[in-house]
Amino acid sequence: MPLALPCRSVASQVPTSGLASALRSWQSLDAPTGHERLATDVIAAAMPGWQRDAAGNLHRTIGRGAPRRVVACAIDRPGFAVTQITADGFLRVHRVGGGGHPLFDQSHEGQQVNVHTSRGVVPGVFAVANGHFAQQHRNDTLVTTADDLWLDIGVRSAAEAQALGVRLIDPVTRRVPAWSYAGGVAGNAAGQRAGCAAVAAASRGTVAQGETTFLITTQSVFGWNGLSGAVARLGKIDELSIVVRGSATRTDRWVRAASGNANGVDAAIFRAAGLDSIRHISSAVRFAGTLVETVSRDESERTLDAVIAAAGVTPSSLPSERWVTLTLPPSPSPRPADAVSATSALLKQLADIPGVSTYETLVRDAVRAALPVWAREAATVDEAGNLIVAAGPERDTLVVIAHLDEVGYDVVSVDRDGMVQLRARGGTVASAWEGQTAMLHYAPDAAGNVRPPLQGVFVPRDSARTRRPTRMQAWFGFDVDGLKAAGVTVGATVTSHKDAVRLAGTRFTARSLDDRAGSTALIEAVRATTPATLKRRVLFVWSTGEEIGLVGATALAQRIGRNVKRVHSIDTFVSSDTPLESPHFAFTVFGGGPVLRAVESSSMVPPAVRAEIEQIARAAGIPLQVGLTQGGTDGTAFTYWGAPNVPLSWTGRYSHSPAEVLDLRDVQRLGALIAAIVRR
């Protein structure tokens, strides 16, 4: 991919005071077309003197006389709207605003989003094919469009969706923070947002001659109706300068009406303004039109200078802190506590920690800290990095094992220009990582201290012929020397931003539920266990490297496998209960209780053992589902040493993606079932 902006060294990437936070605040504004007031209310509160017209545009005029100038930007950006609520509660959507990058729709698949309703924000995820079902999807090649997107908000019916306030035409936006890194600030239409920040900043100066009307306008995705209507009502103007969307090269030029719909500016605007040419200003951006479009701080400063000049503002009249940092609305209050709140809190704590295979230290430390005192004191870490809690007398050893690691990427090489080449660690759904935020993680130092991750982006392709990229790359804003100075080495792991969140009812979404949910259930089982009452040796294990070949489990099995009577892998049951899979295979239901993985790709539960587990569940009053699915678990490593593998699971959707979903009741019941088995 050609690079629109130069690579720079670490020293030159120190953020300009106030600018980075200002750009982040503007990028954070949600302003779906037709619902721009979500943003303009925030802007108006921060900048007294601006007024709102009937179309929702914000405007402010400074100075008097000739020449009469207008400087404008657009606050809205492309997104989606709800167009159907299905009988089973899924939402279908359609694009609001065309054009843009060919991967724009696909970059939302498998990601968290917000539905903006009249009652507030409803979180959800766009469905993606289960990563564990790779065989079924090996021939999927078509790039995802809006017609392929299914939005899961955690409900079971249209009535439940409507009870949350969801209605047709409600806007849908990506749920992700404004992303600041050495390259600048990234996000949907980042260059355009920096342009609006520049227009607002310039409006605080003095116009030396004539008058200038500053406009922050609406409905740009429909040929910029907001701008056209605003200038039509201003009367005769002499100059119109507009900050248009970012592109690979910087723009500051006059465009004639004959050039047509350049940069999304319809010919109607020329007619409304009564002009034969309009000045176009835009920032040079990387990855234009994607969800990681990036505008640098230096480029934003140049855009502000161009806007100041176009507006006739005296530069020295501006405040010393040239940019306006917006105060964003407070986050919604946490939902009231309920029967699954404690499980939700523990699961979120674990799920939000990065832990790609070979980098499980932080997760292991969090698991150990969550254990009861007796288990923390008994916990050991073996040479493979497995966390092991042993309890009970030395006979008939039972192993209950969940894994610490998650899928992700690591660094295999760095190009001279700073492009970082990546390797998948585990079965990643590559299309759900491409064009998203990136975080490179540092290993703990000798004292156990961990540096904050280095932020960047996963590089999107320029064009899309198939749904899957052939290679994965990341960009952190540095050239190779800058990356070396920042401590980037081959083997460093790379993930994306994640923030686990409750969906409707008892549903929950996060990346790495496989296997942080299993780790959570195992912690809850340990908390429910009294060691002195055990009749056999029980090893509670949190293993390493499961996603890259059962590394930790294999090492443990080689050491103790001959003495193990049985092993229970605690891992996800990937269900076909999604709109993208066939229900003839691997179908279990949410909230139906834990799942006994009777058959998986590498093992089968003996019928007598299956009957025993079913009897234990009945005696404990725990509903139990039985199923067959694809994939393997840690217990497979023990089967070669003569111990039956009896995997216990919860129902999950969208496996190995950033949008995994489960029901918290299933995790709770899974913990209770493990405890009942251990007591047996």
Residue pairs with C-beta under 8 A, 6 or more apart in sequence:
1 287
1 459
1 461
1 462
2 248
3 286
3 417
4 248
4 249
4 284
4 285
4 286
4 288
5 183
5 184
5 284
5 285
5 286
5 294
5 296
5 299
7 417
7 418
7 477
7 478
7 479
7 482
8 182
8 477
8 478
8 479
8 482
9 478
9 479
9 481
9 482
9 485
10 182
10 478
10 482
10 485
10 486
13 182
13 477
13 478
13 482
15 180
15 297
16 297
16 301
17 321
18 321
18 323
18 325
19 297
19 300
19 301
19 323
20 180
20 185
20 297
21 325
22 197
22 323
22 324
22 325
22 326
23 178
23 180
23 184
23 185
23 190
23 193
23 194
23 197
23 295
23 297
23 300
23 323
24 177
24 178
24 180
24 185
25 178
25 325
25 326
25 327
25 328
26 193
26 194
26 196
26 197
26 326
27 178
27 179
27 185
27 187
27 190
27 193
27 194
28 177
28 178
28 326
28 328
29 38
29 39
29 42
29 43
29 75
29 193
29 326
29 328
30 38
30 39
30 114
30 116
30 173
31 38
31 39
31 40
31 75
31 76
31 77
32 38
32 76
32 79
32 81
32 96
32 116
32 171
32 172
32 173
33 76
33 77
33 78
33 79
33 96
33 97
33 171
33 218
33 219
33 220
33 221
33 222
34 76
34 96
34 171
34 218
34 219
35 116
35 171
36 56
36 75
36 76
36 218
36 219
36 226
37 56
38 116
39 75
40 52
40 56
40 58
40 75
40 216
40 218
42 326
42 327
42 328
42 329
43 50
43 58
43 75
43 200
43 216
43 326
44 50
44 52
44 58
45 327
46 324
46 326
46 327
47 60
47 200
47 203
47 204
47 324
49 60
50 58
50 59
50 60
50 203
50 216
51 58
51 59
51 60
52 58
52 59
53 59
53 229
53 230
53 233
55 217
55 218
55 219
55 225
55 226
55 229
55 230
56 218
56 226
57 215
57 216
57 217
57 218
57 226
57 227
57 229
57 230
58 215
58 216
58 217
59 213
59 214
59 215
59 216
59 230
60 203
60 213
60 214
61 211
61 212
61 213
61 214
62 203
62 205
62 206
62 207
62 211
62 212
62 214
62 313
63 206
63 207
63 208
63 209
63 210
63 211
63 212
63 312
64 210
64 211
65 209
65 210
65 211
66 210
66 238
67 209
67 210
67 238
67 239
67 312
68 210
68 211
68 213
68 234
68 235
68 236
68 237
68 238
68 239
69 210
69 211
69 212
69 213
69 237
69 238
69 239
69 240
69 241
69 310
69 311
69 312
70 212
70 213
70 215
70 231
70 234
70 237
70 239
70 240
70 241
70 273
71 199
71 202
71 212
71 213
71 214
71 215
71 241
71 242
71 243
71 307
71 310
71 311
72 199
72 214
72 215
72 216
72 217
72 227
72 230
72 231
72 240
72 241
72 242
72 243
73 192
73 195
73 196
73 198
73 199
73 215
73 216
73 217
73 242
73 243
74 192
74 196
74 216
74 217
74 218
74 220
74 224
74 226
74 227
75 193
75 196
75 216
75 217
75 218
76 97
76 218
76 219
76 220
76 221
77 97
77 188
77 189
77 192
77 193
77 220
77 221
78 95
78 96
78 97
78 98
78 99
78 100
78 104
78 188
78 189
78 221
79 95
79 96
79 97
79 171
79 172
79 173
79 188
80 93
80 94
80 95
80 96
80 108
80 113
80 146
80 149
80 171
80 172
80 173
81 93
81 94
81 96
81 168
81 169
81 170
81 171
81 172
82 91
82 92
82 93
82 115
82 151
82 166
82 167
82 168
82 169
82 170
82 172
83 92
83 93
83 94
83 168
83 169
84 91
84 92
84 168
85 91
85 92
85 158
85 161
85 162
85 166
85 168
86 92
86 158
87 157
87 158
88 156
88 157
88 158
89 153
89 155
89 156
89 157
89 158
89 160
89 161
90 127
90 150
90 151
90 152
90 579
91 115
91 124
91 150
91 151
91 153
91 161
91 166
91 172
92 149
92 150
92 151
93 146
93 149
93 151
93 172
94 146
94 147
95 105
95 146
96 171
96 221
97 221
97 222
98 221
99 264
99 289
100 289
101 107
101 288
101 289
101 290
101 460
102 143
102 463
102 464
103 143
103 290
103 434
103 435
103 460
103 461
103 464
104 289
104 290
104 291
105 143
105 144
105 145
105 146
105 148
105 149
106 143
106 144
106 145
106 431
106 464
106 467
107 290
107 291
107 434
107 435
107 436
107 460
108 126
108 149
108 174
108 291
109 126
109 127
109 128
109 144
109 148
109 149
109 431
109 432
110 125
110 126
110 127
110 128
110 429
110 431
110 432
110 654
110 657
110 658
110 659
111 125
111 126
111 174
111 175
111 176
111 432
111 436
111 658
111 659
112 123
112 124
112 125
112 174
112 175
112 176
112 499
112 501
112 509
112 658
112 659
113 123
113 124
113 125
113 126
113 151
113 172
113 173
113 174
113 175
114 121
114 122
114 123
114 124
114 172
114 173
114 174
114 175
115 121
115 122
115 123
115 124
115 151
115 153
115 166
115 170
115 171
115 172
116 170
116 171
116 172
116 173
117 164
117 165
117 166
117 167
117 170
118 165
118 167
119 164
119 165
120 165
120 332
121 332
122 153
122 164
122 165
122 166
122 504
123 153
123 175
123 501
123 502
123 503
123 509
124 151
124 152
124 153
124 154
124 172
124 503
125 151
125 152
125 503
125 509
125 654
125 659
125 661
126 149
126 150
126 151
126 152
126 659
127 149
127 150
127 151
127 152
127 578
127 579
127 580
127 653
127 654
127 659
128 429
128 431
128 432
128 580
128 654
128 657
128 659
129 136
129 137
129 140
129 429
129 578
129 580
129 581
129 654
130 574
130 576
130 578
130 580
130 581
130 653
130 654
130 655
130 656
131 407
131 427
131 428
131 429
131 574
131 654
131 655
131 656
131 657
132 427
132 574
132 629
132 630
132 631
132 655
132 656
133 574
133 576
133 581
133 586
133 630
133 655
134 427
135 630
136 581
136 582
140 467
141 466
141 467
141 468
142 466
142 467
143 464
143 465
143 466
143 467
144 431
144 467
150 578
150 579
150 580
151 172
152 503
152 578
152 653
152 659
152 661
153 161
153 164
153 166
153 503
153 504
154 503
154 504
154 505
154 507
154 509
154 661
155 161
155 164
155 504
155 505
155 507
156 590
160 504
160 505
164 504
173 188
174 188
174 291
175 499
175 501
176 187
176 291
176 436
176 437
176 497
177 497
178 185
178 186
178 187
179 185
179 186
179 187
179 292
179 437
179 455
179 457
179 497
180 186
180 455
181 294
181 454
181 455
181 456
181 457
181 476
181 477
182 455
182 456
182 476
182 477
182 478
182 482
183 286
183 294
183 296
183 456
183 457
183 475
183 476
183 477
184 190
184 294
184 295
184 296
184 297
184 299
184 300
184 477
185 194
185 294
185 295
185 297
186 287
186 292
186 293
186 294
186 437
186 457
187 193
187 291
187 292
187 293
188 291
188 293
189 245
189 246
189 293
190 246
190 285
190 293
190 294
190 295
191 245
191 246
191 247
191 282
191 283
191 284
191 285
191 288
191 293
191 295
192 243
192 244
192 245
192 246
194 246
194 283
194 295
194 299
194 300
194 303
195 243
195 244
195 246
195 281
195 282
195 283
195 303
195 307
196 216
196 243
197 300
197 304
197 323
197 324
198 243
198 300
198 303
198 304
198 306
198 307
199 214
199 215
199 216
199 243
199 307
200 214
200 216
200 324
201 304
201 307
201 318
201 322
201 323
201 324
202 214
202 304
202 307
202 308
202 311
202 313
202 318
203 214
203 311
204 318
204 319
204 324
205 308
205 311
205 313
205 314
205 315
205 317
205 318
206 313
206 314
206 317
207 311
207 312
207 313
207 314
208 312
208 313
208 314
209 312
210 238
210 312
212 311
212 312
212 313
213 234
213 237
214 311
215 227
215 230
215 231
217 224
217 226
217 227
217 230
218 225
218 226
219 225
219 226
220 226
220 227
220 264
221 264
223 261
223 264
223 266
223 268
224 264
224 265
224 266
224 269
227 242
227 269
228 266
228 268
228 269
228 272
229 272
231 237
231 240
231 269
231 272
231 273
232 272
232 273
236 274
237 273
237 274
237 275
239 275
239 279
239 310
240 269
240 273
240 275
240 278
240 279
241 278
241 279
241 280
241 281
241 307
241 310
241 311
242 265
242 278
242 279
242 280
242 281
243 281
243 282
243 303
243 307
244 251
244 263
244 264
244 265
244 280
244 281
244 282
245 263
245 264
245 282
245 288
245 289
246 282
246 283
246 284
246 285
246 288
246 293
246 295
247 263
247 282
247 284
247 285
247 288
248 284
248 285
248 288
249 284
250 282
250 283
250 284
250 299
250 302
251 263
251 280
251 281
251 282
252 279
252 280
252 281
252 282
252 306
253 279
253 280
254 277
254 278
254 279
254 280
255 262
255 263
255 265
255 277
255 278
255 279
255 280
256 276
256 277
257 267
257 270
257 271
257 275
257 276
257 277
260 267
261 267
262 280
263 280
263 282
265 278
265 280
269 278
270 276
270 278
279 310
281 303
281 306
281 307
281 310
282 303
283 295
283 299
283 300
283 302
283 303
284 295
284 299
285 293
285 294
285 295
285 299
286 293
286 294
286 475
287 293
287 294
287 435
287 457
287 459
287 460
290 435
290 460
291 435
291 436
292 435
292 436
292 437
292 457
292 458
292 460
294 457
304 322
304 323
305 315
308 315
308 318
335 502
338 506
340 506
340 664
340 665
340 668
343 520
343 524
343 664
343 667
343 668
343 671
344 502
344 508
344 664
346 370
346 520
346 523
346 524
347 500
347 508
347 510
347 513
347 516
347 517
347 520
347 664
347 667
348 500
348 501
348 510
349 366
349 370
350 363
350 366
350 367
350 370
350 516
350 519
350 520
351 498
351 500
351 510
351 511
351 512
351 513
351 516
351 517
352 498
352 499
352 500
352 510
353 362
353 363
353 366
354 362
354 406
354 408
354 439
354 441
354 453
354 493
354 495
355 361
355 362
355 363
355 404
355 405
355 406
355 512
356 405
356 406
356 407
356 408
356 409
356 410
356 425
356 426
356 441
356 493
356 494
356 495
357 405
357 406
357 407
357 408
357 425
357 426
357 544
357 545
357 546
357 547
357 548
357 551
358 405
358 410
358 425
358 491
358 493
358 544
358 545
358 548
359 405
359 441
359 443
359 493
360 385
360 404
360 405
360 544
360 545
361 385
361 443
361 444
362 444
362 450
363 404
363 405
363 516
363 519
363 542
364 381
364 385
364 387
364 404
364 542
364 544
367 387
367 404
367 519
367 523
367 542
368 376
368 379
368 387
369 376
370 523
371 379
371 389
371 523
371 526
371 527
372 526
372 527
374 391
374 531
375 389
375 391
375 526
375 540
378 389
378 390
378 391
378 531
379 387
379 388
379 389
380 387
380 388
380 389
380 390
381 387
381 388
382 388
382 555
382 556
382 559
383 555
384 543
384 544
384 545
384 551
384 552
384 555
384 556
385 544
385 545
385 552
386 541
386 542
386 543
386 544
386 552
386 553
386 555
386 556
387 404
387 541
387 542
388 539
388 540
388 541
388 556
389 526
389 539
389 540
389 541
390 537
390 538
390 539
390 540
391 529
391 531
391 534
391 537
391 538
391 540
392 531
392 534
392 535
392 536
392 537
392 538
393 534
393 535
393 536
393 537
394 537
395 536
395 537
396 536
396 537
396 565
397 536
397 537
397 538
397 539
397 560
397 563
397 564
397 565
398 536
398 537
398 538
398 539
398 564
398 565
398 566
398 567
398 568
398 677
398 678
399 539
399 541
399 556
399 560
399 564
399 566
399 567
399 568
399 635
399 638
399 643
400 522
400 525
400 538
400 539
400 540
400 541
400 567
400 568
400 570
400 674
400 677
400 678
401 539
401 541
401 542
401 543
401 553
401 556
401 567
401 568
401 569
401 570
401 634
401 635
402 515
402 518
402 519
402 521
402 522
402 541
402 542
402 543
402 569
402 570
402 571
402 634
403 515
403 518
403 519
403 542
403 543
403 544
403 545
403 546
403 547
403 552
403 553
403 571
403 634
404 515
404 519
404 542
404 543
404 544
404 546
405 426
405 515
405 544
405 545
405 546
405 547
405 548
406 426
406 495
406 511
406 512
406 514
406 515
406 516
406 547
407 424
407 425
407 426
407 427
407 428
407 512
407 514
407 547
407 656
408 424
408 425
408 426
408 428
408 493
408 494
408 495
409 422
409 423
409 424
409 425
409 428
409 433
409 472
409 474
409 493
409 494
409 495
410 422
410 423
410 425
410 491
410 492
410 493
410 494
411 420
411 421
411 422
411 423
411 440
411 488
411 489
411 490
411 491
411 492
411 493
411 494
412 421
412 422
412 423
412 490
413 420
413 421
413 490
414 420
414 421
414 480
414 483
414 484
414 488
414 490
415 421
415 480
416 479
416 480
417 479
417 480
418 475
418 476
418 477
418 478
418 479
418 480
418 482
418 483
419 459
419 473
419 474
419 475
420 440
420 456
420 473
420 474
420 475
420 476
420 483
420 488
420 494
421 471
421 472
421 473
422 471
422 472
422 473
422 474
422 494
423 472
424 430
424 472
425 493
425 547
425 548
426 547
426 548
426 656
427 547
427 656
428 656
429 656
429 657
430 468
430 469
430 472
431 467
431 468
431 469
432 657
432 658
432 659
433 458
433 472
433 496
433 658
434 458
434 459
434 460
434 461
434 469
434 472
435 457
435 458
435 459
435 460
436 457
436 458
436 496
436 497
436 658
437 455
437 456
437 457
437 458
437 496
437 497
438 455
438 456
438 457
438 458
438 474
438 475
438 476
438 494
438 495
438 496
439 453
439 454
439 455
439 456
439 494
439 495
439 496
439 497
440 453
440 454
440 455
440 456
440 474
440 476
440 488
440 492
440 493
440 494
441 453
441 492
441 493
441 494
441 495
442 450
442 451
442 453
442 454
442 487
442 492
443 450
443 492
444 450
451 487
454 476
454 486
454 487
454 488
455 476
456 474
456 475
456 476
456 477
457 474
457 475
458 472
458 473
458 474
458 496
459 472
459 473
459 474
459 475
461 469
474 494
476 483
476 486
476 488
478 485
478 486
478 488
495 511
496 511
496 658
498 510
498 511
498 512
498 658
499 510
500 508
500 509
500 510
501 508
501 509
501 510
502 508
503 509
503 661
506 591
506 663
506 664
506 665
507 590
507 661
507 662
507 663
507 664
508 661
508 662
508 663
508 664
509 659
509 660
509 661
510 516
510 660
511 657
511 658
511 659
511 660
512 660
513 572
513 652
513 660
513 661
513 662
514 571
514 572
514 652
514 655
514 656
514 660
515 546
515 570
515 571
515 572
517 572
517 650
517 652
517 662
517 667
518 570
518 571
518 572
518 649
518 650
518 670
519 542
519 570
520 667
520 671
521 570
521 650
521 667
521 668
521 670
521 671
521 674
522 540
522 542
522 570
522 671
522 674
523 671
524 667
524 668
524 671
524 672
524 675
525 540
525 671
525 672
525 674
525 675
525 678
526 540
528 671
528 672
528 675
529 538
529 675
529 678
529 679
533 679
534 678
534 679
536 565
538 678
539 560
541 553
541 556
541 634
543 550
543 551
543 552
543 553
543 556
543 634
544 551
544 552
545 551
545 552
546 552
546 553
546 571
546 633
546 634
550 632
550 634
550 636
550 637
552 634
553 634
553 635
553 636
553 637
553 638
554 637
556 637
557 564
557 637
557 638
557 640
557 641
558 641
561 637
561 638
561 640
561 641
561 642
561 643
562 641
562 642
564 638
564 641
564 642
564 643
565 643
566 609
566 643
566 644
566 646
567 634
567 635
567 638
567 639
567 643
567 644
567 645
567 646
568 635
568 645
568 646
568 647
568 648
568 674
568 677
569 597
569 633
569 634
569 635
569 636
569 645
569 646
569 647
569 648
570 647
570 648
570 649
570 670
570 674
571 597
571 631
571 633
571 634
571 647
571 649
572 649
572 650
572 652
572 655
572 660
572 662
573 586
573 588
573 595
573 597
573 625
573 627
573 629
573 649
573 650
573 651
573 652
574 586
574 629
574 630
574 631
574 652
574 655
575 586
575 587
575 588
575 589
575 590
575 627
575 629
575 651
575 652
575 653
576 582
576 583
576 584
576 585
576 586
576 587
577 583
577 587
577 588
577 589
577 590
577 651
577 653
578 653
578 654
585 628
585 629
586 627
586 628
586 629
586 630
587 627
588 595
588 625
588 627
588 651
589 625
589 651
590 651
590 662
590 663
590 666
591 663
591 665
591 666
592 623
592 625
592 651
592 666
593 617
593 622
593 623
593 624
593 625
593 666
593 669
594 617
594 622
594 624
594 625
594 648
594 649
594 650
594 666
594 669
594 670
594 673
595 624
595 625
595 626
595 627
595 648
595 649
595 650
595 651
595 666
596 605
596 610
596 613
596 614
596 624
596 625
596 626
596 627
596 646
596 647
596 648
596 649
597 605
597 627
597 628
597 629
597 633
597 647
597 648
597 649
598 604
598 605
598 610
598 626
598 627
598 628
599 605
599 628
599 629
600 628
600 629
600 630
600 631
600 632
600 633
600 647
601 630
601 631
601 632
602 632
602 633
602 636
602 639
603 632
603 633
603 635
603 636
603 639
603 645
603 647
605 613
605 644
605 645
605 646
605 647
606 644
609 644
609 646
610 626
610 646
613 624
613 646
613 648
613 677
614 624
614 626
616 673
616 676
616 677
616 680
617 623
617 624
617 673
617 676
618 624
619 676
620 672
620 673
620 676
622 669
622 672
622 673
622 676
623 669
624 673
625 651
633 645
633 647
635 643
635 645
635 646
635 647
636 645
638 645
639 645
648 670
648 673
648 674
649 670
650 662
650 663
650 666
650 667
650 670
651 662
651 663
651 666
652 660
652 661
652 662
653 660
653 661
653 662
654 660
654 661
